[in-house]
Amino acid sequence: MKELSALIVDDNPIQLSAMERQLRKFGMTKLMTCNSGQEALHAVSEHQFDIVFSDIMMPEMDGITLIRNLDNIGYQGALAITSSIGSSIVSSLTYMSKKLGFSNVYELNKPVADIFLEEMFQKEAIIKKTAIKQKLKTVDMDELAAAFYEGQFKNYYQPQLDYTTGKVVGLEALARWVHPTKGMIFPDIFIPMLHDGGLEYHLFKVVLDNVLEDISEKRIQCRVSINVTQQDLEISSFADYLLNKCKDYDVDPSYITLELTEQDIYKESIEMITNVTRMRLYGVGISIDDFGTGSSSYLKLSHLPFTEIKIDKNFVFNCVGDEIKQSIIRSMCTLSKSMHINLVSEGVEDDATWKLMHHLGVDVCQGYFTGRPMPIEALSFIDIAQQ
């Protein structure tokens, strides 16, 4: 943890000192402490921090105002909200903080348990190392064009497990750019480039080809989800293209599920509805991702023939100790069962969350706890063909 730098903000000198000792116990040496919001803002303007730990109840400037001001001065690192106040207030503040765009937002109840700090530090250390490596991997549009021409985009697959049987029932296909000299280029770099260059449909075609080839070669024998944008679905020939591709590879269209984010389907065009309905006619599944984060969710479910709902990971994260999140997930379970729609929980990262999702009645698990995205070669140990 020595590579991480942190700022602790708390007006209580005893708690401030205790938190400092706790962090130093983890080997953190780049630490600063402040007992007021004003002092913290001055520190952030003068120094670079990876994580800011902030109390909420503070005189003169409370934690809510401090967080807004951190955003105003351009702080973009992680934020750890440390408090003993009601969970509903902390949840609202966490939501606000994520909307502001901090790299990560953590809820830490006082007194903070070592296990939560350790998990957070490990995650932040990985993020920092990855960010440093990615800064060295600057790529341009010419390299992106070459990536399509030379077949540098590869599919990684994340398993989806049935909560009742524990068996793999599906995969999500995720694109990874394997550069010949710069190694792995992750989506946070190439997706904005695709968007700016209007090349998102080209990536969909590559991912679809890779999926159909893997299925036709019997490397995969279960349903595979592929991300798609609304702009793709507004192409009049989209359904014909997908169905003809399935025919070319001799793959039943029912092996394919198209996954749309809820924000992407806010505007329901005639072309989109036509494409979705035609593909459902031939067995293609339609999934609504990040459910609960957009607007008019229920109208969308009533207008389009969805076969799957994916709970947004923000509802799943830290849900074990959050009654409000559990109530929301429970209502989604009721909704999905009444509509005979499959329900998938994303972002499951530990055994306690797995058990809770199972108890609440979620159908399928997707998350690091049950499997990270992996190349097709690594799927062999799962033996999907027998499941």
C-alpha positions as CSV (number, residue, x, y, z in Angstrom):
1,M,0.0,0.0,0.0
2,K,3.1,2.2,0.1
3,E,2.3,3.6,-3.4
4,L,-1.0,5.0,-2.3
5,S,-1.4,8.5,-0.8
6,A,-4.4,9.4,1.5
7,L,-5.9,12.4,3.3
8,I,-8.0,11.9,6.4
9,V,-10.6,14.6,7.3
10,D,-12.3,14.5,10.8
11,D,-13.0,17.2,13.3
12,N,-12.7,14.7,16.2
13,P,-8.9,14.5,17.1
14,I,-9.3,11.0,18.8
15,Q,-10.9,9.5,15.7
16,L,-8.5,11.3,13.4
17,S,-5.5,9.8,15.3
18,A,-7.1,6.4,15.4
19,M,-7.7,6.3,11.7
20,E,-4.2,7.5,11.0
21,R,-2.8,4.7,13.1
22,Q,-5.1,2.2,11.4
23,L,-3.9,3.2,7.9
24,R,-0.2,3.2,8.9
25,K,-0.7,-0.3,10.1
26,F,-1.4,-1.3,6.5
27,G,1.9,0.2,5.5
28,M,0.7,3.6,4.2
29,T,3.3,6.2,4.5
30,K,2.0,9.0,2.3
31,L,-0.6,10.3,4.8
32,M,-2.0,13.7,5.8
33,T,-4.6,14.6,8.3
34,C,-7.0,17.6,8.5
35,N,-9.5,18.5,11.2
36,S,-11.7,20.8,9.0
37,G,-13.1,21.0,5.5
38,Q,-11.3,24.2,4.8
39,E,-8.0,22.7,5.7
40,A,-8.7,19.7,3.6
41,L,-9.5,21.8,0.5
42,H,-6.2,23.6,0.9
43,A,-4.3,20.3,1.2
44,V,-6.0,18.8,-1.9
45,S,-5.1,22.0,-3.9
46,E,-1.5,21.6,-2.9
47,H,-1.0,17.8,-2.9
48,Q,-2.1,14.8,-5.0
49,F,-4.1,12.1,-3.1
50,D,-5.4,8.8,-4.3
51,I,-8.0,8.6,-1.5
52,V,-9.8,11.1,0.7
53,F,-11.4,9.8,3.9
54,S,-14.1,12.2,5.0
55,D,-16.3,12.4,8.0
56,I,-19.8,13.8,7.5
57,M,-20.8,15.6,10.7
58,M,-18.3,18.4,11.0
59,P,-18.7,22.0,12.1
60,E,-18.3,25.0,9.8
61,M,-18.1,22.8,6.7
62,D,-19.9,19.5,6.8
63,G,-18.8,16.5,4.7
64,I,-21.5,17.0,2.1
65,T,-20.3,20.6,1.4
66,L,-16.7,19.4,1.4
67,I,-17.4,16.7,-1.2
68,R,-19.0,19.3,-3.5
69,N,-16.0,21.6,-3.1
70,L,-13.6,18.7,-3.8
71,D,-15.4,18.3,-7.1
72,N,-15.2,22.1,-7.7
73,I,-11.4,22.1,-7.4
74,G,-11.0,19.2,-9.7
75,Y,-10.3,16.3,-7.3
76,Q,-10.8,13.0,-9.2
77,G,-9.4,10.3,-6.9
78,A,-11.3,7.9,-4.7
79,L,-13.6,9.1,-1.9
80,A,-14.2,7.1,1.4
81,I,-17.2,8.3,3.4
82,T,-16.6,7.5,7.0
83,S,-19.6,8.1,9.2
84,S,-21.9,6.6,11.9
85,I,-25.1,8.5,10.7
86,G,-28.1,6.8,9.1
87,S,-27.6,4.6,6.1
88,S,-30.2,6.4,4.0
89,I,-28.2,9.7,4.3
90,V,-24.9,8.0,3.5
91,S,-26.5,6.2,0.5
92,S,-27.8,9.5,-0.9
93,L,-24.4,11.1,-0.4
94,T,-22.7,8.1,-2.1
95,Y,-25.1,8.4,-5.0
96,M,-24.3,12.2,-5.3
97,S,-20.6,11.5,-5.1
98,K,-20.7,8.9,-7.9
99,K,-22.6,11.4,-10.1
100,L,-19.9,13.9,-9.5
101,G,-17.4,11.5,-11.0
102,F,-14.9,10.5,-8.4
103,S,-12.9,7.5,-9.5
104,N,-14.5,5.3,-6.7
105,V,-16.8,5.9,-3.8
106,Y,-16.7,3.8,-0.6
107,E,-19.0,3.7,2.4
108,L,-17.2,2.9,5.6
109,N,-19.1,2.8,8.9
110,K,-17.3,3.9,12.0
111,P,-15.4,2.1,13.5
112,V,-14.0,1.0,10.2
113,A,-13.1,-2.7,10.2
114,D,-9.7,-3.7,8.9
115,I,-11.1,-6.1,6.3
116,F,-13.0,-3.3,4.5
117,L,-9.9,-1.2,4.4
118,E,-7.8,-4.0,3.1
119,E,-10.2,-4.7,0.3
120,M,-10.4,-1.0,-0.6
121,F,-6.6,-0.6,-0.6
122,Q,-6.1,-3.7,-2.8
123,K,-8.6,-2.4,-5.3
124,E,-7.1,1.1,-5.3
125,A,-3.6,-0.2,-5.7
126,I,-4.6,-2.3,-8.7
127,I,-6.4,0.7,-10.2
128,K,-3.3,2.9,-9.7
129,K,-1.0,0.4,-11.3
130,T,-3.3,-0.1,-14.2
131,A,-3.7,3.7,-14.7
132,I,0.1,4.1,-14.8
133,K,0.5,1.4,-17.4
134,Q,-2.4,2.7,-19.5
135,K,-0.9,6.2,-19.6
136,L,2.1,4.6,-21.4
137,K,-0.3,3.0,-23.9
138,T,-1.5,6.1,-25.9
139,V,-3.0,5.0,-29.2
140,D,-4.3,7.0,-32.1
141,M,-7.0,6.5,-34.7
142,D,-4.6,5.0,-37.2
143,E,-3.8,2.3,-34.7
144,L,-7.5,1.7,-34.1
145,A,-8.2,1.3,-37.8
146,A,-5.3,-1.2,-38.0
147,A,-6.7,-3.1,-35.0
148,F,-9.9,-3.8,-37.0
149,Y,-8.0,-4.6,-40.2
150,E,-5.5,-6.9,-38.5
151,G,-7.9,-8.7,-36.1
152,Q,-6.5,-7.3,-32.9
153,F,-9.8,-7.3,-31.0
154,K,-10.4,-10.4,-29.0
155,N,-13.3,-11.6,-27.0
156,Y,-13.1,-12.2,-23.3
157,Y,-16.0,-14.0,-21.6
158,Q,-17.4,-13.5,-18.1
159,P,-19.4,-16.5,-16.8
160,Q,-22.9,-16.2,-15.5
161,L,-23.9,-18.8,-12.9
162,D,-27.3,-20.1,-11.9
163,Y,-27.9,-19.4,-8.2
164,T,-29.8,-22.6,-7.6
165,T,-27.5,-25.1,-9.4
166,G,-24.2,-23.2,-9.3
167,K,-23.7,-24.1,-13.0
168,V,-22.6,-21.8,-15.8
169,V,-25.7,-20.9,-17.9
170,G,-24.4,-18.0,-19.9
171,L,-21.5,-15.8,-20.8
172,E,-21.1,-12.1,-21.5
173,A,-18.7,-11.3,-24.4
174,L,-16.4,-8.3,-23.7
175,A,-14.1,-6.8,-26.3
176,R,-10.3,-6.5,-25.5
177,W,-7.8,-4.9,-27.8
178,V,-4.5,-6.8,-27.9
179,H,-2.0,-4.4,-29.4
180,P,1.0,-6.1,-31.0
181,T,3.5,-3.9,-29.2
182,K,1.6,-2.2,-26.4
183,G,-0.2,-5.2,-25.0
184,M,-3.7,-5.1,-23.6
185,I,-5.6,-1.9,-24.3
186,F,-8.7,-1.7,-22.1
187,P,-12.2,-0.4,-23.0
188,D,-11.8,2.9,-21.0
189,I,-9.3,3.9,-23.7
190,F,-10.7,2.5,-26.9
191,I,-14.5,2.9,-26.3
192,P,-14.4,6.7,-26.4
193,M,-12.3,6.5,-29.6
194,L,-14.9,4.2,-31.1
195,H,-17.7,6.7,-30.2
196,D,-15.8,9.7,-31.5
197,G,-15.0,7.9,-34.8
198,G,-18.5,6.4,-35.2
199,L,-17.0,2.9,-35.2
200,E,-19.1,1.2,-32.5
201,Y,-21.1,-0.9,-35.0
202,H,-17.8,-2.2,-36.4
203,L,-16.8,-3.4,-33.0
204,F,-20.2,-5.1,-32.5
205,K,-19.6,-7.0,-35.8
206,V,-16.2,-8.2,-34.7
207,V,-17.5,-9.4,-31.3
208,L,-20.4,-11.1,-33.0
209,D,-18.2,-12.9,-35.5
210,N,-15.9,-14.1,-32.6
211,V,-18.9,-15.4,-30.6
212,L,-20.4,-17.2,-33.6
213,E,-17.1,-18.8,-34.5
214,D,-16.6,-20.0,-30.9
215,I,-20.1,-21.4,-30.8
216,S,-19.8,-23.1,-34.2
217,E,-16.5,-24.7,-33.2
218,K,-18.2,-26.1,-30.0
219,R,-15.9,-24.0,-27.7
220,I,-19.1,-22.5,-26.3
221,Q,-22.4,-24.3,-25.9
222,C,-24.5,-21.8,-23.9
223,R,-26.1,-18.5,-24.5
224,V,-23.8,-15.5,-25.0
225,S,-24.7,-11.8,-24.3
226,I,-23.3,-9.1,-26.6
227,N,-23.4,-5.4,-25.9
228,V,-25.2,-3.3,-28.5
229,T,-26.0,0.4,-28.7
230,Q,-29.3,2.0,-29.7
231,Q,-27.5,3.5,-32.7
232,D,-26.7,0.0,-33.9
233,L,-30.4,-1.1,-33.5
234,E,-31.6,1.9,-35.5
235,I,-29.8,0.6,-38.6
236,S,-32.6,-0.8,-40.7
237,S,-30.5,-3.8,-41.8
238,F,-29.4,-4.8,-38.3
239,A,-31.8,-7.7,-37.7
240,D,-31.1,-9.1,-41.2
241,Y,-27.4,-8.8,-40.7
242,L,-27.4,-10.7,-37.3
243,L,-29.8,-13.4,-38.5
244,N,-27.8,-14.0,-41.7
245,K,-24.6,-14.2,-39.8
246,C,-26.1,-16.9,-37.6
247,K,-27.1,-18.8,-40.7
248,D,-23.6,-18.4,-42.2
249,Y,-22.1,-20.0,-39.0
250,D,-24.9,-22.5,-38.7
251,V,-25.7,-21.2,-35.2
252,D,-29.2,-21.1,-33.7
253,P,-30.0,-17.4,-33.0
254,S,-31.3,-18.4,-29.6
255,Y,-27.7,-18.7,-28.5
256,I,-27.4,-14.9,-28.8
257,T,-28.6,-12.3,-26.3
258,L,-28.3,-8.6,-27.1
259,E,-27.6,-6.4,-24.1
260,L,-28.7,-2.7,-24.0
261,T,-28.0,-0.3,-21.2
262,E,-31.1,1.4,-19.9
263,Q,-29.9,4.8,-20.9
264,D,-29.4,3.6,-24.5
265,I,-33.0,2.7,-24.9
266,Y,-34.5,5.9,-23.6
267,K,-35.6,6.8,-27.2
268,E,-37.5,4.0,-28.8
269,S,-37.4,4.5,-32.6
270,I,-39.5,2.6,-35.0
271,E,-36.4,1.0,-36.6
272,M,-35.3,-0.1,-33.1
273,I,-38.6,-1.6,-32.2
274,T,-38.8,-3.4,-35.6
275,N,-35.3,-4.9,-35.3
276,V,-35.8,-6.0,-31.7
277,T,-39.2,-7.6,-32.4
278,R,-37.9,-9.4,-35.5
279,M,-34.9,-10.8,-33.6
280,R,-37.1,-12.0,-30.8
281,L,-39.3,-13.8,-33.4
282,Y,-36.2,-15.9,-34.2
283,G,-35.2,-16.6,-30.6
284,V,-32.6,-13.8,-29.9
285,G,-32.7,-12.7,-26.3
286,I,-32.9,-9.1,-25.3
287,S,-31.5,-7.9,-22.0
288,I,-31.9,-4.5,-20.3
289,D,-28.6,-3.7,-18.5
290,D,-28.1,-1.3,-15.5
291,F,-31.8,-1.7,-14.7
292,G,-33.1,0.9,-12.3
293,T,-30.6,3.7,-13.2
294,G,-32.5,5.3,-16.1
295,S,-36.0,6.7,-16.5
296,S,-39.3,5.1,-17.5
297,S,-38.0,1.6,-16.7
298,Y,-41.5,0.1,-16.5
299,L,-42.7,1.6,-19.8
300,K,-39.7,0.2,-21.5
301,L,-40.4,-3.3,-20.2
302,S,-44.0,-3.0,-21.4
303,H,-43.0,-1.7,-24.9
304,L,-40.2,-4.1,-25.8
305,P,-40.0,-7.9,-25.5
306,F,-37.2,-8.2,-23.0
307,T,-36.1,-11.6,-21.8
308,E,-33.7,-10.5,-19.1
309,I,-33.1,-7.8,-16.6
310,K,-29.6,-7.1,-15.2
311,I,-29.6,-5.4,-11.8
312,D,-27.2,-2.4,-11.9
313,K,-24.1,-3.3,-9.8
314,N,-24.5,-0.1,-7.7
315,F,-27.6,-1.8,-6.1
316,V,-25.6,-5.0,-5.5
317,F,-22.4,-3.4,-4.0
318,N,-22.6,-3.2,-0.2
319,C,-26.2,-4.5,-0.3
320,V,-25.6,-7.0,2.5
321,G,-25.9,-4.3,5.2
322,D,-28.2,-2.0,3.3
323,E,-32.0,-2.6,3.8
324,I,-33.0,-0.1,1.2
325,K,-30.9,-1.7,-1.5
326,Q,-32.3,-5.1,-0.5
327,S,-35.8,-3.8,-0.8
328,I,-35.1,-2.5,-4.3
329,I,-33.6,-5.9,-5.3
330,R,-36.5,-7.7,-3.8
331,S,-39.0,-5.6,-5.8
332,M,-37.0,-6.4,-9.0
333,C,-37.3,-10.1,-8.2
334,T,-41.0,-9.8,-7.8
335,L,-41.3,-7.9,-11.1
336,S,-39.1,-10.3,-13.1
337,K,-41.0,-13.4,-11.8
338,S,-44.4,-11.8,-12.6
339,M,-43.2,-11.1,-16.1
340,H,-41.3,-14.4,-16.5
341,I,-38.1,-12.5,-17.2
342,N,-34.7,-13.8,-16.1
343,L,-33.0,-11.6,-13.4
344,V,-29.2,-11.3,-13.3
345,S,-27.2,-9.6,-10.6
346,E,-23.9,-7.9,-11.6
347,G,-21.1,-6.9,-9.3
348,V,-21.2,-9.9,-7.0
349,E,-17.8,-9.9,-5.3
350,D,-18.1,-12.0,-2.1
351,D,-19.8,-15.1,-0.6
352,A,-22.1,-13.0,1.6
353,T,-23.5,-11.1,-1.4
354,W,-23.9,-14.4,-3.4
355,K,-25.9,-15.9,-0.5
356,L,-28.1,-12.8,-0.1
357,M,-28.9,-12.7,-3.9
358,H,-29.8,-16.4,-3.8
359,H,-32.0,-15.8,-0.7
360,L,-33.8,-12.8,-2.3
361,G,-34.6,-14.9,-5.4
362,V,-32.2,-13.6,-8.1
363,D,-31.8,-16.1,-10.9
364,V,-28.3,-15.6,-12.2
365,C,-25.0,-14.3,-10.8
366,Q,-22.3,-12.4,-12.7
367,G,-19.3,-10.9,-10.9
368,Y,-15.7,-11.3,-9.9
369,F,-16.8,-13.8,-7.1
370,T,-17.8,-16.4,-9.7
371,G,-15.4,-15.4,-12.5
372,R,-13.6,-12.5,-14.1
373,P,-13.6,-11.9,-17.8
374,M,-11.3,-14.4,-19.5
375,P,-10.1,-15.5,-22.9
376,I,-11.8,-18.4,-24.6
377,E,-8.9,-20.7,-23.8
378,A,-9.4,-20.2,-20.0
379,L,-13.0,-21.3,-20.2
380,S,-12.1,-24.9,-20.7
381,F,-11.7,-25.5,-16.9
382,I,-15.4,-24.6,-16.4
383,D,-16.6,-27.3,-18.8
384,I,-19.5,-25.3,-20.0
385,A,-20.6,-28.0,-22.5
386,Q,-21.7,-30.2,-19.6
387,Q,-23.7,-27.5,-17.9
